[in-house]
Amino acid sequence: MNVTETTVSIQIHPNGSATWLVTNRLTASTADLSTDPETLDHIAREATTSGGLPNGYGDEKVEFQSSTLENNTVQIMFRDPNAANHHFGVFVVDYFHSAGLNEGRILNADSVSIHGPAETVVLNDPREFAGHNHAGDDEHPTVTDNTLQWDSASTDGRWAVVFDDVYLTFGEAQTGSFRLQAALTMASLPIWLGNIGSFVLPAVFVYGLSLTGVTVGARWAVDTAPDTDRLAAIIAGIGGVIIGIAASSLVPATLAGLGVIYLVVGVSAWLRPNLLRSVRSALAVGFVGTIAVGITLAGLDGVDTSFASRISTAGYAMAIHLPLAIAPAFGLAIGQTEESNSARTTVAAFAGACTAVLIAGMVYIPFDARPFGLIIVFTVGGAVFAAFVGLPLAILGACQSSTGYIGNEPQD
């Protein structure tokens, strides 16, 4: 007894559950099954609860409902209680989304159709995300109102394949793109939060430890009282060299951001020292530096755009350079702490610096995909690198604290 044809029909209900109807057409005799319905139920129950597409989705188990046999055709019905989430009026179905693992899906049936709730339509164009392993354009899924359907036209036994993680969305016909994007963002939010917990928070912790070394260096600089004008000129010069090298494509263009921050801070401290003599103005200089980073990197090729689907390239570049931008203010605060012996200032400085790294990490990691585990090497390594290259900026800021300014206002 063999299966000659299989069709799958999935009905999404307004409460987020789904009813599956699987139809298998058989060859040869089905007398054994027709005389023993309990055996048919047992086989059907095992098939629906121990494998297949719905297995493992959500915390709730698939519920077997019925199985029937008539005219060599077996129909199996079961219910998935957690097939779709409802966000901003949009039903988001995650059957083709592997929680960010990018595993893909093989549709091992001759026909697979998914029907949205009544009075909804398919909101995302299937031709944007669905493909077959060996299929032409005419074999892509078709859309009719609230139904999305794959029909296998393969003659070599190959099934339809959805390669990438995608959501199926259903909603009102007048649903705007902003609301659709908001719903997709909410659907992927747990993946992003998981990435933050796994890959960003450890980097923030390591960065906080690294700041103790930066603090020692900054306070040592205050005690040795170096020539701040010369230090500022050196930092500005290094920044210009880095930008030139990056523009020549000898190093990744993202390193130009480091050069831009060095150049902006160094020139500011050299020409207008007062700009780095209060925490508020030092933060303003850093903010100008981040804007300059975005403008500079927007004009260079090879910018890392791993977060391009959620934020513009310029915004991405600005965010990941925040730890460097606030380094002068951190050094200034640490220098002021040395003079005023205020633990509160130290805590605020550490909290602000760690928040900057947290923001940079939140932008850096993928939003709706689980990155390879070794990415933690890059997040933690990047945090240590940020502390290291931020040390000269922190020293420059700390040296400004010994010029008679305490807190955010000059002292007479």
N, C-alpha and C positions, 0 to 999 in steps of 0.2 A: 504494500500500500504506500503510494507516494503522493506528495502534494504537487499538483500541477499548476496551481495559481493561488496567490495570496493577496488579499486586499485588506487594508487597515483604514478604518474611519474613526476619527477622534473628534468628539464634540466637546467644546469648552463651554462650561456653564457660567452664569453670572457670579456664582459664589467662588469661582476659581478652581472648582473640581473639573474633572473630565471623564467622559465615558468612552471607553475604547470598544470597538466592535471589529474583531479579527475574523475574517472569513477565509477558510482553507478549502479548496476544491480538491478532492482526492480521486485517485484511480483505484481500480480493483475493488474487491469486496470490502464492505465495512460492516459485515454481519456481526463480527465480534463486538464492536463498539455499540451497535444498535441494540443488541440484546443485553448489554451491560453498561447502563448509563453511569454507574458509579465509577467504572474505570475511566470513562471519558471525562467525568468531572475531575478525577484525580490527576489525569494527564494535563488537563487544561489548567487546573489550579497550580500545579507545579510550574507549568510554562509561564504563567503570568506573574508569579510571585518570586521566582528564583532566577530570572534572567530577562533579557529583552530591554527595550528602550526605557520603560518607566522604572526599571529596577534601580534603587539607590537614589532616586530623586526625592529630596525633602526628608523630613523625619517621619512622616506618616506612611504606612505601608499601603501598597496597592491592594484593593479589595476585589476578590473574585466574586462575580455575580451569577453567571450562568454559562452553560454550554449545551448546544443542541446539535443533532445530526439528522439531516434530511437530504435525500437524493445525492448521496456521496458528498455532501457539503457540511463542514463543521463550522459552526459559529460560536465564538467565545466572546463573552462580554465581561468587562471588569471596569472598576472605577478607580481613578487616581484622585485622591482628595486634595492634592496640592499641586495642580498643574500650572496655574497662572497666578500672578500677583497683580493687584489692581492699584495703579499709581496714577494720580492726576487724570482719572477718567479713562486710562488706557490699560487694557489687559496685556500683560507681558508673559509670554509662554517661554519657558526655558528648556524645552525638550532638546533643542539643538545647541544648548550652551552648557559646556562641561565645567561650570564654575571657574572659568578662566584657565583651564588646563590645555585648551586648544587640541583636544583629542579628535575632533571630527566625528561624523556620524555616517554609518552605512545604512541605507534604507532597504533592508532585505525583504522587500515585498514588491509585487508587480504594480501596486498602486497604493499610495499613502495620501490621505486627505485629512486636513485639519480644518474644522469649522468653528468660527468664532461665535460668541453669543449672538442672539437675535438682535437685529438693528445695529450691528457693527459691521465694519469693513476691515480688510487687511490694510494696515497703514504703511508697512515697509515693503518696498519693491523687492520681490524675491530674486530678480536678476542681479541685484547688487551684492548678494551674498551666497547664492546657492549655485553649485556646479555638479557635474557628473565626472567620474573618473575618465570615461571614454564616451562622451556624449556631445552632440551638437547643440546649437542654441535652441533648436526646436524641442529639445528634451528637458529644458529647464521647467521648473514648476510653473503652473498657470494659476491665475487668480480670477475668481468670479465672486464678486461681492465680498462675503465674509468667509470664503473657502479658498484655501491654498492646497494645491494637489500636485503630487509627483506621479507621473505615469512612466513606467520603464519601457523604453523602446529599444533596449539593447538586444542584439541577436547573438551575443557571445557570452551570455550568462552573467554579465557584470551588473552590479546594482548601482543605483544612484547614490551619490556621496555629497554630503555637505562638509566641506573641508574646515571651515573656520567656525569659531564660536559665534553664534548669532542668536538673537531673540526674535520670536515671532510676535507681532503686536496687532491687536484688534482694538478698534474704538470707533467713535462717531466719525462720519465722513468729513466733517468740518474741523477735525482735530488739526491744530497747527503744528508746524515743525518744532517750535519751542516746547510745547507741551509733550510732544513725542520724545524729544531729547531729554526732557526732565524725567519722564517715566523710565527711560533706558538708564539714565544716571542713577536713579533710585534703585533699580534692579541690580546694578553692579556695585552699589555702595558697600555691601558686606565684603565683597572681594577686596576692594580698596582698603577698607579698615583692617582686614586681615593682613594685607601686605604691610600696612603701617606697623602693626603689632609685631610682625615677624622680622621685618628688615629695616625699619626706620628707627623704632625706639631703641634697639641695641646700639645703633649708630649714635643716637643722641646721648646715651649713657657714656659711651666711649669718648665722645666729644667733651662731655662734662669733665671726665677725668683728664683729658688732654689740656683743658683750660687751666688746670692747676699748674702745669708747666709754663703755660703762657703767662700766668699770674706771676710766677717766680721771675720769669724773664723781664716782664714789665716793671716789676718793683726793683729789680737789679738795675734797670736802665735809669730809673728815677734817682737811685743812689749814686750812680756814676756820672749823671748829668752830662750826656753827650751833646755835641753841637747839633741842635735840632734843625737848623737851616741846612746843614750838610746832609743830615739823615734824610730830610724831606727831598732834597735834590737827588740823592742816590735812589730813593724809592721811585721818584718820578722817572728817572732815567731807566731803571730796570723795567718799569711799566712800558715805556716807549719801545724798548728793545723787544719785549715779549710780543707787543702788538705787531711790530715789523716782521718778526719771525712767523707769527701766525698768519699774517697777510700773505706771506710768501709760500704758504702751504707746507712749511717744513714741520709744523706740529699741528695737532687738531685745532681748528678755529675756536673751539670753546675755551682754549687756554687764553685767547685774546681777552676774555672777560677778566681774568686775573690781571693782565696788563692794564686794562682800562681802569680798574679800581686803584691799582698802584699809581697810575698817572694822575687821576683826578685827586686822590688824597694827597699825593706828594706835592703836586702843584699848589693845591689849596693851602697846605701847611707852609710851603715855601714863600708864596706871595702874600697870603693873608693868614698869618699865624693865629689871629684871634678866632678864626673859624673853628679851630680845634681846641678851644679853651673853655668850652662848656659842653656838657653831654648833649644838650639839645641841638646846638649848631653842628657838633660832630656827627650826629645822626642825620642831620640835613645834608651834610657833605656826602655821607654814605648813600643817601637816597638819590642824590644827583649822580653818584657813581653808578648805581644800578640802572638808572635811565640811560646813561651813556653806554652801559654794557648792552642793553637791548638795542639801541640804535646801531652800535658798532657791529654786533653779531648779525643783525638783520641784513647787513650788507656783505657778509662773508659766506662763502659756500661751505658745506660740510658741517653745518650746525646740527647737533644732536636733537632730533625731534621726537623722542620716544613718547612725549606727552602731547604731541601735536593735535591729537583728536580731542583733547580737553582744554587746551590753552594755546595761545599763539606762540610762535617761536620766540618773539621778543620777550613776552611775558615769562616764558619758560626760562630763558637765559637770565632774566633779572632775578627770578626767584631762587635759582640755584646758587647765585652769587651773594645772596643776603648775608651768609656768615662772614664773608670778607668785608662787606659794606659796613657792618656794625663793629668790626674789629677796632677801629680807632676809638669809638665811643666806649667800648669795653675797656681798652687800655687806659683811657682817661678816667673812667670810674674807678678802676683799680688803683691808679695813682692818687686819686682823691682819697680813697680809703686809707692809703698809707699815711696820708697827712692827718686825716680827721679821725682815723681809727673807728670807722663806722661799719659794723657788720651788715647793716641793712643795705648799704650801697653795694657791698660785695655780693650779697644774695641777689639783688636786683640785676647786677651785671651778669652773673652766671645764668639767671633765669632768662634774661633777654637774649643772650648768645645761644642758649640751648633751644629757645623758641625759633630762632632764625634757622638753625639746622633742621628742626622739625619741619618747618615750612618747606625748606629746600628738598628734604627727603620726600615729603608728601607729593611734591610736584614731580620728582624724579622717577618714582616707581610707577609701573603701569597701573591704570585705573581699573580695567576690566579683565585682566589676565594675571595668572599666577606666574611670576618670573621664576627662572631657574634658581635653585637654592643658593648657588654660588654668588648670586647678586649681593648677598650680604657682605661679601668681600669688598665689593665696590662701594656699598653704602658706608660700612665701617671704615674702609680705607679712605674714602672721600672725606669722612669726618676728621680723621687724623690729619689728612693733607690740608684741609681747611684751617685747622688749628695751627699747623706748621707755617703755611704761607701767610696766615693772618698775624703771626708773631711780630714781624717788622711794623705792621700797621698799628698793632696794639702798643708796641714800644714807643712809636711816634706819638700816639695819643697820650700815653702815660707821661712822657716827658713834658707835654704841655701843661700837666697838672701842677707842675712846680713853679709856675710863673705868676702865682698870686690869685688864681681863680678857684673858688670852692663851690661845689654844687653847680647850679645852673646860672649863677649871677657872679659878676666880678666883685672882688672884695677891695675895699679902700685900704 
